[in-house]
Amino acid sequence: MLVGHHTHSDHSKKRLFFLKFLATSSTEFAISQTELQHLYSVMVKGKIFDADSDNFLLWCKTTCDQSTQLNQLLNLEDVGFFFTKKIEDGDLEIESLSLTGFDLL
């Protein structure tokens, strides 16, 4: 779906990239569990297209991969716990996870 000159997916990716940029630009800002929950609600539960959840999972993975000891953007163990809890609570169906999603568990 085009929104202006860009697709919905492009807009979503740019917004997620901006959050990652904020986190990498500041040693005092990290993406919290509350923010992760909000992003999950919008990008997975309230997705407009299937690509929304795929983009979110990929963003989580790359953000975790870019974290360092000095700048912890998003902790892979915390994200794994977050998604495992969603599956246990029945809020996320394991069958709907992409390969990127399995990397987060």
Secondary structure, 3 states (H helix, E strand, C coil): CEECCEEHHHHHHHHHHHHHHHHHHCCCCCCCHHHHHHHHHHHHHCCCCHHHHHHHHHHHHHHHHHCCCCCCCCCHHHHHHHHHHHHHCCCCCHHHCCHHHHHHC
